[in-house]
Amino acid sequence: MRKIFYPQSVAVIGVSSNPRNLGRNIVLNLIDFGFDGIVYAVGPNGGMFATRRIYSSVLDIPDHVDLAVILVPARFVPDILEECGQKGVQRAVIETAGFSEYSEEGRALEEKMVAIAQKYGIRFTGPNSIGAINMENGFCVPFARLEPQSNAGGVSMISQSGGVGMSIMNHMTKEGIGLNKFISIGNALDTSAEDLLEYLIEDEGTQIIFMYLEGINDGRRLMKLAKRSPKPVLVFKSNVGKLGHNIAASHTGALSSDDQVVEAAFHQCGITRVHDVTTLSNYMKTLRLPPLTGNRLAIISRSGGHAIIAADACEKTGFTLSEFPQEFIQEIEKHFRASVIKLTNPLDLGDILDLDVYRRIVSETLVRENVDGVVFLHTSVDKTERNNNAKLIGSLARLCQEQNKPIAIYLSAGEDEVDSLMEQFDFPIFTRIVETFQALKLSHDHSQIIAGTSRKDEPKVFSVNHKRVDELLGLGLSDNRNLLLDEAMEVLGQYGVPTVTSAVAISGIEAQKVAENIGYPVAMKLISEDVLHKSDVGGVELNLTSGTAVEQAYDKMMVRIHASYPKAKLDGVMIQSMVAGGRELIVGGRQDKQFGPVVLVGMGGVFVEIFEEATIRVAPISEREARAMVDELKGAQILQGARGQEKFDIDALVEVILRISQLLVEFPQISELDINPLRIKPENKGCIALDARIILN
Amino acid sequence: MRKIFYPQSVAVIGVSSNPRNLGRNIVLNLIDFGFDGIVYAVGPNGGMFATRRIYSSVLDIPDHVDLAVILVPARFVPDILEECGQKGVQRAVIETAGFSEYSEEGRALEEKMVAIAQKYGIRFTGPNSIGAINMENGFCVPFARLEPQSNAGGVSMISQSGGVGMSIMNHMTKEGIGLNKFISIGNALDTSAEDLLEYLIEDEGTQIIFMYLEGINDGRRLMKLAKRSPKPVLVFKSNVGKLGHNIAASHTGALSSDDQVVEAAFHQCGITRVHDVTTLSNYMKTLRLPPLTGNRLAIISRSGGHAIIAADACEKTGFTLSEFPQEFIQEIEKHFRASVIKLTNPLDLGDILDLDVYRRIVSETLVRENVDGVVFLHTSVDKTERNNNAKLIGSLARLCQEQNKPIAIYLSAGEDEVDSLMEQFDFPIFTRIVETFQALKLSHDHSQIIAGTSRKDEPKVFSVNHKRVDELLGLGLSDNRNLLLDEAMEVLGQYGVPTVTSAVAISGIEAQKVAENIGYPVAMKLISEDVLHKSDVGGVELNLTSGTAVEQAYDKMMVRIHASYPKAKLDGVMIQSMVAGGRELIVGGRQDKQFGPVVLVGMGGVFVEIFEEATIRVAPISEREARAMVDELKGAQILQGARGQEKFDIDALVEVILRISQLLVEFPQISELDINPLRIKPENKGCIALDARIILN
């Protein structure tokens, strides 16, 4: 991948002498951004542009070419690629659009391109991309004419959309956030977002990685890479709702994904997800500060009003304010009393002109053991202070590095001044108070996540009779049907999930006999591959207390189901003992297109109906993660014994989740699994599956 | 109030020849902002400044003075005010700090000032304020040196904090939002935020009113004013959490308020609350557009990626995308086919250079009957397009006015270009997609709120035996105690709230007799003014089924309570019939310091414990509002019969809420009231209060 960003010679293919030709922009961008290699222009009609010759073919270039930037009509791209191969060009950035995202002919062209690239060992990005930028060597090949910016820095960006990538670069410039590398992946035919992520994790100049994605290609690989990245990985994943799917398909061909799974997967592998550009730029800013490792802040403000807003925001984002002990107050008082309005935290400094006093107070505060970070709110409405403001920010930036603790500077001043200070310092300046605290929250969470994902935390593996499970699934697969209730319960049993005592019966009399053995009261549930939601159609009877009741229930159920589903094959009923007490949960999972097996848990009954609540993780999961899933449930307090009430057996629940996680990983032929309900009993009494559904691929 | 903003002659008192004197800034600001009246400088040492004489007293000024701006040390302010009075000055802006917010001496000075002002009929703003601005006549008297801005417009601001006000003005300038008037109220000793609000509602130049408040002065008046305001009222209310209270007290002396009540009150009177500056500036922008009266949008985008993000945001904020019928698509196709990538909504326009095509497509879309508003996403990375961009925005702005429907323009372009376009057009330009939709959501909600608050919606008045309630409350007040359980239940009864059948007993034998009359099973509840949370200390026994059980329970309860509270006066027990079935709720209310009586309702049991959920309103409320309170409850679906289950008697619940609302309004001596639980029965079966607490002032 490195060769894509650090070529020594570049051929821009698709340049003409027409003033509206876009290839010319690429050449001009390379010149303006000071590319430190050689640029050749190529176009079928030859001619000249920008004091250089336009070669009619890449084959005519007298020297070696490392990389070709291709922007010619789609139908010519395969031939151009062929010529590149003959020339020995190893890398290409293909910007042309109009391929698989546009038409079937385009898809055929893509297939040709892949074949040619494979033949010559060419790696390429795109097509349907806006190109790439490397601020380190001035490699800048977007086909839009760009303003050379001085904002080189440590943030690198992988964007599925060229337009969105450009917009975000505009925001970064505006907020003084320095770019390192940018690449637009477009249709990602050869080089994927994951390939580029892998490279940027190693890339020396990159400190923070940002990705804009409309679809997820290889979710498991993405997770694996992010998990081992020592650099923060921020992702803006769009194409979340229903309204955007169509347009995404025609834009970069991105497929939709289950957003709850994406959310869970990102969380598991330490990716920070953003949903808007405001948040993104605050995150990029805060990640350039030393990490905030604790939650004790000090607020130092020049304006009382700002201090109040800051204190509110501090509380709302879950931080606390460090207490200042008496001797510290006295120390401050001795030196600065005249200047300070209120000696508390927040510290209200009042409106003095000697900005050096501010620096010294911030310094005294930052070194304190019980202060993890400082928020310094600087308001400067007076235009005579400009020079002093710059000095102050410079010295606070140094202080921050020396102490390796963050100082978040909020600045309220005239527009020009704020802009020029942002440009002047490679140090974040925030302009909105609430967002300053939200950004610090991220810094704090990020150091926690890094600590969490790096922890040795392997999923437990339970021993299981795989052979029997294989047989059961095989039965279903060979008959091209899903598992029957009794089979599903047996699979659970094989995986060590406690299931209710039950037996199959295929006549009323047999049902009665089976029920005698199990002991009354019993439940009766229909077994039929043709009736999926059995409780909705009268396929479940509960609390049958006598043999007569069981027999009658059997007959009535068969008549009832037959009336509704005359063609359904009825395989009898399952008789189960009634389980009293406890609470109902749902545990299950499914195969996700992008992320593979996922496992989920939710509260049953009124909770799941009203709050539609379930927590989800990509399997396999560790015990710690399973426990976190339970903790995140809205009703978790009930399980934990809210209000001095009975506690439930969370340990047993966690074990069921882990066993289901293992089952879904080991048998990917299960496309969906539900235990509904799983009855959880009081502490140390376990939990038990009362009903289950297993859907096969 | 008008005289504060439109003086013809101004005396700035506190000007000296010292270059660091702040009074000089005031004079210079008036000059720079082009004040259209006469400015006099006043300072005890005389001299001259800015080519004008400094008078040593306001009394020396040869002409009439309409308004004095006072910035002298606090101890001199009363004398200066006295001189102003003698001179016949009718209005003053007092900027000096160091009064009640600072010390007791300061408070005494304030009292003097009030007396002098009353003697001469002077109305003043401040003290402890940064002054005022009126962009219409160049009246600009903050003591900080300001950059004259060209951003005159329709937004007026009342700010409790000068610093925060200045910061927000910076943001407004940056976002191209025009200011009309600004006033910093500081300690609001004479002129309150409500006084100024009342004026700005009438003020011709003001179209949108924004207030930054750290405390609420007269909540009821604020509500009344906002309710009748045809202009949008936006409020940023800080000082919400615990951490900010101290600093607020020393800043402007603002007292804290119950934030849930503030939230409810604002909602009831149509105030739009903001919690950060980003949201605020988006709201200010969107309110300058024609109102969005429906929720059907069209998204037109130049970039596919932006269209996807927009579609996500559209869905998330609750809007829908209008369907484009076949003939419309054909029409567009006929004229613009070559330029449009995807003929759906969102409409992906692709990257063409002819911006006039965009204008025509937006126009065709906006006039459609099923389109309530258009979001136009314009991305322009190419610096050659600048002129065309300006033309396009200008024509879209006109289109918007012609059709009286909003076009929200999102623009992604270079920083300079965005800034200059924002300055050039008195038309909002958004720079973040997600926030664009959030802003449109506000516009939509705002038109709904305006429709809602203007509706004729009077609270019902129930007829009540006030005399008996007065007697019962009088008993408590004269004994300096709260109401006993039986008294509280009687008050509810008088107000028509159904209460459980019950009777008092003061011995085990009497309890038994009473229980026989009521019928078993019964509940027994302690009556004692000294034991407030009786269920926590064994003062409640439920489900007593026989006379013996009642008698024993009585004796044991007395022994138990006596052991825990040896000094408590025990007034016997209340025997109540046990009420089976239904669900538990809490209905109650209290007197709020700023807003007076408030009424609340919450789900009981596990819901209130886990979600701490209650909805609240400032009383009195209408039936519609009471119904909304119930609908807003997280558990409302349960009452409405979620999942095909039983419905509960919401009509009866609404009536109880209305009766309690009336009780709290008519008897302000009740400082707190709880019905806990109120048992709600199935539809048409009513609800019934099982226990109640009434706390008196």
Interface residues (C-beta under 8 A of the other chain):
Chain A: R20 N25 P142 A144 R145 L146 E147 S159 Q160 S161 G162 G163 V164 G165 M166 S167 N170 H171 T173 K174 Y212 E214 S238 N239 V240 G241 K242 L243 G244 N246 I247 A248 S250 H251 T252 H275 D276 V277 T278 R302 S303 G304 G305 H306 A307 I308 I309 A310 A311 D312 C314 E315 K316 L321 I341 K342 T344 P346 D348 L353 T379 V381 D382 K383 T384 S412 A413 G414 E415 V418 D419 T431 R432 I433 V434 E435 V606 E609 I610 F611 K634 G635 Q637 I638 A642 R643
Chain B: R20 N25 P142 A144 R145 L146 E147 S159 Q160 S161 G162 G163 V164 G165 M166 S167 N170 H171 T173 K174 Y212 E214 S238 N239 V240 G241 K242 L243 G244 N246 I247 A248 S250 H251 T252 H275 D276 V277 T278 R302 S303 G304 G305 H306 A307 I308 I309 A310 A311 D312 C314 E315 K316 L321 I341 K342 T344 P346 D348 L353 T379 V381 D382 K383 T384 S412 A413 G414 E415 V418 D419 T431 R432 I433 V434 E435 V606 E609 I610 K634 G635 Q637 I638 A642 R643
